Amino acid sequence: QVQLVESGGGLVQAGGSLRLSCAARGSIFSINIMGWYRQAPGKQREWVASISRDGITGYADSVKGRFTISRDNVKNTVYLQMNSLKPEDTAVYYCKGSTGVWGQGTQVTVSS
């Protein structure tokens, strides 16, 4: 069973950028879809972006044009580049594989 470990979260001012990483202990090549989700305080977890094994991507409307998901199947890592961050992007961000495995999450806080 692949394990996922997120990193790269932190505190940033509105308009700033962060790059999240999701490192897999094990190969992600066998996992077709890798995705990022987020959960803000008091809200349900929501889908942010996903990427297939061959690089096809999808984004939630709220992040389209600002966030970019990518994956490196050799380094077994998935990334989420987040630009033009807004206070409403504040949440715990989780990585998930389509096999059902979740990471533990990384906190992103955007100050106004």
matplotlib code that plots the C-alpha trace (Angstrom):
import matplotlib.pyplot as plt

x = [0.0, 1.4, 1.7, 1.4, 3.1, 2.3, 4.6, 5.0, 2.2, 2.6, 1.5, 1.5, 0.0, -2.8, -1.4, 1.5, 2.5, 3.1, 4.1, 2.8, 4.4, 3.0, 5.7, 4.7, 6.4, 6.1, 5.4, 2.6, 2.9, 0.3, -2.1, -4.0, -5.4, -3.7, -5.6, -5.5, -8.4, -8.8, -10.9, -11.5, -12.6, -16.3, -16.6, -16.7, -13.6, -13.6, -11.8, -9.2, -7.4, -6.4, -4.0, -4.0, -1.0, -0.5, -0.8, -4.5, -5.5, -8.7, -9.4, -12.1, -13.5, -12.4, -8.7, -8.6, -6.0, -4.2, -3.3, -1.3, -1.1, 1.8, 3.3, 6.7, 6.3, 10.0, 10.3, 6.9, 5.8, 2.7, 2.9, 0.4, 1.7, -0.6, -0.3, -2.4, -3.5, -6.7, -7.8, -10.5, -7.8, -7.0, -7.5, -5.8, -4.7, -4.7, -3.2, -5.2, -4.7, -7.5, -6.8, -8.3, -5.1, -5.0, -2.1, -2.2, -2.6, -0.7, -2.0, -2.2, -3.1, -3.5, -3.7, -5.4]
y = [0.0, 3.4, 6.0, 9.7, 12.5, 16.2, 19.1, 22.7, 24.4, 27.5, 31.1, 33.5, 36.9, 37.3, 37.4, 35.1, 31.6, 28.3, 24.9, 21.8, 18.4, 15.0, 12.4, 8.7, 5.9, 3.5, 3.9, 6.2, 5.0, 2.3, 5.0, 6.4, 9.5, 11.6, 14.5, 17.4, 18.2, 20.8, 21.3, 24.7, 25.0, 24.1, 23.1, 19.8, 18.5, 19.6, 18.6, 21.0, 19.4, 16.0, 14.6, 11.3, 9.1, 10.5, 14.1, 15.0, 17.6, 19.0, 21.9, 23.2, 26.5, 28.3, 27.6, 27.4, 29.7, 30.1, 26.5, 24.0, 20.3, 18.2, 14.8, 13.2, 9.4, 8.9, 10.8, 9.5, 13.0, 15.1, 18.9, 21.7, 25.1, 27.8, 31.3, 34.5, 33.0, 34.3, 34.2, 31.8, 29.3, 28.8, 25.1, 21.8, 20.4, 16.7, 14.5, 11.4, 8.6, 7.0, 3.8, 5.5, 6.3, 9.8, 11.8, 13.4, 16.9, 20.2, 23.5, 26.5, 29.9, 33.0, 36.3, 39.3]
z = [0.0, -1.1, 1.7, 0.9, 2.7, 2.0, 2.6, 1.6, 3.5, 5.5, 6.1, 3.1, 2.4, -0.2, -3.7, -2.7, -3.8, -2.3, -3.8, -2.1, -2.6, -2.1, -1.8, -2.1, -0.2, -3.1, -6.7, -7.9, -11.5, -10.8, -9.5, -12.5, -10.8, -8.2, -6.7, -4.3, -1.9, 0.8, 3.9, 5.5, 9.1, 9.4, 5.8, 3.9, 2.1, -1.5, -4.6, -5.9, -8.8, -10.3, -12.8, -14.6, -15.1, -18.6, -17.5, -18.1, -15.6, -14.1, -11.7, -9.6, -10.9, -7.8, -8.5, -12.3, -13.7, -10.4, -9.4, -11.4, -10.6, -11.9, -11.2, -11.5, -11.8, -11.4, -8.2, -7.1, -6.2, -7.1, -6.8, -6.5, -7.5, -6.0, -7.2, -6.5, -3.2, -1.6, 2.1, 1.0, -0.1, 3.6, 4.4, 5.1, 1.8, 1.3, -1.4, -2.6, -4.9, -6.9, -5.0, -2.0, -0.1, 1.6, 3.0, 6.4, 5.1, 5.2, 6.5, 4.1, 5.7, 3.5, 5.4, 4.0]

ax = plt.figure().add_subplot(projection="3d")
ax.plot(x, y, z, "-o")
ax.set_aspect("equal")
plt.show()
